[in-house]
Each structure stands twice: as C-alpha cells, then as structure tokens.
Amino acid sequence: MGSALEFVVMELRLLRATLSLSQEDFGRSIGYSASHVSSVETASRALTPDYVLAVDRAHDPACHREKGGRFTRMLRELSKVDPEWLREWIELEREATLLRWYEPAYIPGILQTEAYARASLADGLLPADEVERRVASRLERQAALIRDNPLPLVAVLDVMVLRRQMNGHAGVMREQVDHLIKMAELPHVQILVVAEDAGVYPGLQGGFILATLPDGTVVAHLDHQVEARVVNQPDRLATLQRVWEAVRGEALSRRQSLELIKEAAQTWT
C-alpha cells in the first residue's frame, strides 16, 4: 500500500498527463524548471506548499489565490496523519536548523524506507490502520532532507542496526542499507556508525533526538516503550548533550562509517 504522499505525487503526474504536457511545458506553466518537476514526480525532491500552490493557481479553476485548491488541500491533509502524541515534536522538527539523532536499535525514522518503516511496526501490537498512519508520517517527515533548503542531519547508529534482521526480510534490509548509502552521500547528511569494538558505551540504554531551533536553543525528543516526550529542561538537556558528545566520540569518521555501511549492504543478498 502506498503512502499518502505517493498518492498526491501520482495525482500530480496524472494531472500533467491529462493536460498532455511535457515536464518542461508543465514546469513553465507553474514557474518551475523541468528538472524540478521531474524531481517531484520521482519523489527525489520534497513536495512543498509553494509548489502545489503554483499548480493550483495554474490548473485549478476553483483555486483561491492565497488558500489554493485541491493539491494545497491534499498537502495540508497530510500533516494530519501525524500521531497526536508526536505532533508537538514534529512542529519543532520542521523549524529546526540542525537535527542530531542517536539510534542504537533501529534506522532513524527520517532515514527509513517505506518497507523498513512498515516492517518495524508490523509486530502485531498496532492495528493495521495505525501502522499505515505512522508509516505515512515518517515518510512525510523525510521531505525535510530533500527540500530546497534541506535540514542538516547528523545521525549516529550502532553497528548492530545495520546487521539486525527485519522480520527475516533480507530484501528489506538490502534496500534500506542501500538507501542509507545514498543519503550518506548528501553533503548535508552525516551518518556515523559506532563499531562493534567500542564495546559498551554511553547511550546504549536508548536513542534520542536533539533539534537546534532558529534562535539557537536546543530541544530533545525521547521515545521509549510507554511514552514519547519533548525534553526542554536545562538539566536534562545538558545530560543528553553530554551523552551525545560521548556517543559521537565513539563513532567512526564519516568516511569510515560509509565504508562500513557499504560492507553491511553486501551481507544482505
């Protein structure tokens, strides 16, 4: 089952086909380049409010100049797929100028493929509709990494994240690790790995995210078995930032980490 975002992109492609326009002609009609249109249609570039508003203004006769039309409404509805307990954090994440993410157990959600996201949630503890809602939310959040002004990300993973089977589906892991390689080669994304010889190190008790906001303040997000919460108390933030520095200090360099990720990819056949 495709994500809600994929559905909107499919509808955009269908609109262009219905109008019998090439990507170049469609781009000209909305004030974007053909390469931009192509990137949106292949999901390699984020679908932004400005883009869909331009489409609505050019091709929706019922479009309101400021409020937009059907594609603006579709994109607005996507924001409602976020789980209620996560909405406060997602708003902070959208404002962030830097994201630092440590994860000892799973691929960080912002770097997950759709198949991996679904497999990580398909443990029988959640109803099917909730699984799909969470998958859609994760995929929508990833747009921050491929928008015109992309969000800088530093992610630190424990090496076992790359080696742990995902419900016995080797193909899911191979696709996921290949995706990590692609993302790690982006200039604004650093994916660092803590190798096995680090032994027991600070941070193994649980992952967390640190977001730096435009005014320079830092907030954190913790997501554990029974709760997820935003942390903004100075003493707790100071502790998490010390843990972050310790974890990053154990990680391999960016180049060494990428080599280790590529080695892991070869094991998933």
N, C-alpha and C positions, 0 to 999 in steps of 0.2 A: 504494500500500500504506500503510495507516495505521500510526501509531506504536503501541508497546506501551501507552503511556499512554492513547491514544484507545480502545484495546480495553478497558481497565479501566473507563473512563468509560462506554463503551457497555454494559458488563455491569451497571453501576450503574443505568443507565436501564432496562435490561431487567428487572432485579430489581424496580424500582418499578412497572413496567408489569405484571409478573406478579402483584404484590400488589394491583393495581388501586387504587393510592394516588395522590392528587394530590401535587404537590410540597409543599404545605402539610402534608398528613397525614404524608407520609414524613418531612419535617423534624421534625414534632412527635414522631414515634416515635424519632428518634435525638438529639433535643435541639438541633436546628439550625433556623434560620428557613427559610421557603420561598424567600426570595431567595438564601440561601446554597446551598441545594440546586440552584436554577436556575443559579447561577454555576458550580458544579462541573460540572453536566451540559452546560454550553456552553463549558467549558474557559476561562472568564474568571477563575476562582479556582483556586488550587492545590489539588490533591488531597493532603491531609495525612494522616499516620499517625493522628492523633486522630479525623479524620472517618471513615476506613474502619474503625477500631476500634469507633466508635459504631454503624456499620452492622452490623458483625459481631455485636456484643453484642445488637442488637435483632432481627436477622433470620437469624442463622446458628445453628441449634440445637446445632451441634458446636463453637461458639466457646469458646475458653479465655478466661477473663475478662481475663487480662493479655496473653497471647500472641496473642489474636484468632483470626480464622477465615480464610475463603478470600480476602476482599478485603485483609486485612492481609498475607497471604502473597503476593498478587499485587503489592502495592506494594513489598514487600520484594524481590521478584524483579527489579523494575525497576532497582534500584540495581546489579544485576549486569550490566546492559547497558553500563555504563561501560567503555571500553577500559582494559585493565590499566595501561598506561603513564600514564593520566590520573587514576587513582583517588586518588593522594595529593593532587593539586591539587583535585579535586572535594570531598574531605573538608574541605580548608582553605576552599574557596569557600563551602561550606554553613555554616561557622562565622563567616564574615566579617560585619562590621558596615558595611563600605563596599567597593565594587568600583570601581576606576578602570581603564578599558580603552582602550588606543590601538590603532587598526587602520588601516593605510594601504592595504590590499589588498582586504579583504572586510568585509561586515557582521559585527560581533562575533557569535559563536555564540549568546550569550544573547539576541540580538535577531532571530535569523533565523526566517523562516517555514519550514515543513516543506519546501515546494517549493524554496526557495532553498538550504536545507541540503543537500538531495539533489542539486541541480544542481551545487553547489560541489564535491561529492565524486565525481560521476559523470564522472570523467576517464579511466576505463579502468585506473587504477593499482591500484584496490582491488577485491576480489571483491564481488559483489552483497550477500552476507550481511554483510560488514564495513561496507559503505556503510549498510545499514539499521541496524546496531548503533550506528554513530556518529550517525546522524540521531536515533535514539531517545534517545541520551544527551544530545544537545544540547537536544532538546525537554524532556526531564525536568528539566534544569538550569534552564530558564526559569521553573519554578514559584517560584523564589526571589523573582521580581519581582512575583508576584501573590498571595503568601501573606498571612495576616492581619497579620504584622509584616514588610512587604516589605523586601528588601535595597536600600539606596540604591545607585544606579549613576550614574557619570559616564563617558560614552563619548565619545571624540574620534575622528572619522573624517576621512580625507582626502576631499575632494570627489569625486575620481575613483571612489571606492567607489560613489557614487550614479549615476555615468554609465557605468560599465563593464558591457557586456552580459554576461549569464549564459548562456553557450552558445546565444546567439541567441534566447532566450525572453523577449520583451518583457513578456509577461503575468506571468512570474515576478518580474521586476523591479518592475512596477507594484504587484503585491500586496505585495512586500517593502517598497517605499518607503512605501506606504500604512500598513503595519504600523509602520514607524518613526515616522510622524506620530502614530499612536495612542499608542505607547509614550512618545514625547517629551512628550506632554501629561499624563503621570502626574506627580504632584508630587515623587516620589522618584527620577525618572529624568531625567537631563540628557543630551541628545545634542548635541554640539557639532561643528561642521564647520570644517575648515581649508580656506579658499577657495583658488582657483587662483592668485590674485595673491600668495599667500605665497611662491611660488617654491620653491626648495629649502630645506628647514628640517630641524632635528634630528628624528630619529625615522623618517625615510623608509626607513631600512635594515631596519626590522622592527617588528612590533607586539609588545605585551606587556600583561600584566595585573598590577595591584597590588591586593592584598587586605589590608585592615586588619582585624586579629583583635580579639576582645573585650578582650584585655589591652593593646591599643594598638600591638602590634608589627605590622610590615608584611612580607609575603612577596610574591614575584613569580612569574609564570609566563611562560616563553618557549617558543614552539612554532615551530620552523623546519623546514627541509627534511628533516633526518636525525634530529632528536631534539626531544623536549619535556622540559622540566625545571623543577623548582621552584628558585627562587633565594632564599636566605636569608642569604648572606654580606653583612656590613655594607657593604663597599666597593662591591660590585656593586649592592646595593640603593640606595646613595647615588647611584650613577651613573644608574640607571633613574629615580629620583625627580627628578633634575635634568633628564633628558630629558623626563619627564612635564610638569614645570613649563614647559619651553621649548615643548613641543607645545601645551599648553593656552594658553600666551600667544599663540600664532599663531592660535588658533581664534576664530571669530566668537562673539558673545554667544549666549545661549540663544535669544532671540527671533529674532535674525538667522539663526541656524542653522536654526530651524524654518521660516522663510520660504524658505530655500534648499532645504530638503528638499521643501517643498511645490512649489516650482518644478520640481525634478527629477521629481516624480511626474507632472507634466503632460507631460513628454517621453516617458514610457513609455505608449504607447497601443496 
